[in-house]
């Protein structure tokens, strides 16, 4: 059975991935802001509480948790949407918050793994169609996912012993899509109409 590392496991896709791998008999190491009670006492589940926006402390904090462990698959799932609004109305500080979680935290985690993990087979970054669509209102998120794709592309050349993949899973039901459905005006931001269409796969 495989050893898996997943970030952002408190809900949505991350929670579903943990559940699926544990049901398959795999061992899951997870990093997230909250521990879901249903996984708390599972013998093959190991959780480290951490806010991925704290990029400046990531390497020093997570080194012991990751040191000398082997991971067949690492899934960089933690991410934030940011506000759906035009770039001209988006402060640089707000873009930076999205970039910190969606890009720079992943850089720090990859660096930590490459230095301290015993073995890493594959690293999968959860990307998005927003990385290439450039739709109105999705500026910060689109920029971050585009940067994530290139981050993984560069690391694929620099760390050839690890296989890197950018995976856009499509629209799934998560707190992020719930926010779009309930809070975002799809007349102002037409791409949100695609998110509001149902049914779509349930990732929660």
Secondary structure by P-SEA (a helix, b strand, c coil): cbbbbbccccccaaaaaaaaaaaabbbbbbbcccccccccccccbbbbbcccccccccccccccccccbbbcbbbccccccccccccccccaaaaaaaaaaccaaaaaaaaaaacccccccbbbbbccccccccccccaaaaaaaaaaaaaaaaaaaacccbbbbbbbccccccaaaaaaaccccccccccccccccccccccc
